[in-house]
Amino acid sequence: MRDLADRLEHLGTETAFAVSKAAADWAAAGNTVYPFHLGDIDLPTPRNIVTAMNAAIEAGRTGYCPAPGIPELRAALAADIGSRRSMTFVPEQIAVQPGGKPVITKFIQTLMRPGQGVLYPSPGYPIYESQVEYFGGRPLPYGYRRTDEGFEIDLDRLAELAPQASVLIYNNLQNPLGCESSQSEMDAVAALAIEHDLWVLSDEAYFEMRYSGSSTSIASLDGMADRTVILYTFSKKFAMTGWRLGCAAGPERVIEMIAKLNTNDESCTTHFIQHAGVAALADPSGAASLLDELRRRRDATAAALADVPGVRFAVPEATFYLFPDVSEAMDRTGHTAVGDFATAALHATGVSFCTRHHFGRPLPGEDDRAIRLAYSGIGVDAIGEGLGRLAEWVDGDGR
Ligand SMILES: Cc1ncc(COP(=O)(O)O)c(C=O)c1O
């Protein structure tokens, strides 16, 4: 038998799915599981969106449609993305995608040559590292420092690496850290991008997933619009993770090539789903109640986590993640590896979560004793119960 293609040796994955499997196996054995591991949402998609999709199917919107998206959705996205960022987009600057994730691979395929350096966050969404390496780029991960308020980008390291880079991936309102750049941090990142003439992917998957204040896009800063592609997705805001709908928004010549990749990859994003997307943008009221529920969960998680001994964390104002430092809790329960701590916690308490290691390779010298708690797939009561058990387990020194 012939071998598989060599390039697959460089393809990574979302190892977090292994955590789902461990949790599912534990539940199948008759145990209660408290799922803090998945970035999925267990709340229904707002009714108006479902109705619009059904109507689109009934109306026969079931054939192929244009590769960059139906004109109504491109126009609606251009208006919505632009107005929320104080920018102006025309429909030609929008390429509709089956989700936000394809923007990552298509951005890299369009703008990164093999051998070129790519700056990306670590911890960060693991698909950046996977795709950079798969397409033969040079990985240049940059890290964060934990502060009392959350996290800040290690700007010294970013500046040190930037001369080797052609591309920068920036995820403000960050998965897994839940953090957000201050204006001065964002300004500094943009200044580096301009100084070193970098293409920028601004992953804005969580742009509107926030409980106070307002978001700023790095694309809106002076000198950035022509070099930045925005990743936009319906997945989080409208609880539409499984629908697969998003877009790339950026300079026309880049978007044209991304749309050409659409033609090669999937022809078009599912036609009737795009009509549902138009309805979502026209009446986003369902997204507000979704955010209210996520806020309740955020508060419940923060309150219950405060009672877990040996855990240090800040409460994020955005995303649906917390990223506590668990080094003391690990010491108390007798664990030196954070993966073993996670497995022991699952078996002792049913609480399931990802660790630092699911979000890119840790950087040299980094303290990896941190976990990610996602509260998008678990209700308020279960949050209190699960974290209560975790507190008892740590308090009893892991017995
Ligand atoms: C930072 C980040 N970017 C992109 C995505 C992909 O979003 P989608 O599910 O729309 O493909 C996710 C999903 O979890 C994410 O966390």
Ligand as a Chemical Component Dictionary entry (heavy atoms), coordinates in Angstrom:
data_LIG
# 
_chem_comp.id                   LIG 
_chem_comp.type                 NON-POLYMER 
_chem_comp.pdbx_formal_charge   0 
_chem_comp.three_letter_code    LIG 
# 
loop_
_chem_comp_atom.comp_id 
_chem_comp_atom.atom_id 
_chem_comp_atom.alt_atom_id 
_chem_comp_atom.type_symbol 
_chem_comp_atom.charge 
_chem_comp_atom.model_Cartn_x 
_chem_comp_atom.model_Cartn_y 
_chem_comp_atom.model_Cartn_z 
_chem_comp_atom.pdbx_ordinal 
LIG C1 C1 C 0 -10.792 31.997 18.622 1  
LIG C2 C2 C 0 -11.665 31.206 17.714 2  
LIG N1 N1 N 0 -11.588 31.411 16.410 3  
LIG C3 C3 C 0 -12.352 30.733 15.537 4  
LIG C4 C4 C 0 -13.246 29.784 15.969 5  
LIG C5 C5 C 0 -14.034 29.017 14.962 6  
LIG O1 O1 O 0 -15.348 29.380 14.939 7  
LIG P1 P1 P 0 -16.403 28.573 14.078 8  
LIG O2 O2 O 0 -17.026 27.567 14.986 9  
LIG O3 O3 O 0 -17.356 29.577 13.584 10 
LIG O4 O4 O 0 -15.695 27.897 12.945 11 
LIG C6 C6 C 0 -13.364 29.510 17.342 12 
LIG C7 C7 C 0 -14.281 28.474 17.816 13 
LIG O5 O5 O 0 -14.276 28.046 18.941 14 
LIG C8 C8 C 0 -12.553 30.248 18.240 15 
LIG O6 O6 O 0 -12.604 30.027 19.553 16 
# 
loop_
_chem_comp_bond.comp_id 
_chem_comp_bond.atom_id_1 
_chem_comp_bond.atom_id_2 
_chem_comp_bond.value_order 
_chem_comp_bond.pdbx_ordinal 
LIG C1 C2 SING 1  
LIG C2 N1 SING 2  
LIG C2 C8 DOUB 3  
LIG N1 C3 DOUB 4  
LIG C3 C4 SING 5  
LIG C4 C5 SING 6  
LIG C4 C6 DOUB 7  
LIG C5 O1 SING 8  
LIG O1 P1 SING 9  
LIG P1 O2 DOUB 10 
LIG P1 O3 SING 11 
LIG P1 O4 SING 12 
LIG C6 C7 SING 13 
LIG C6 C8 SING 14 
LIG C7 O5 DOUB 15 
LIG C8 O6 SING 16 
# 
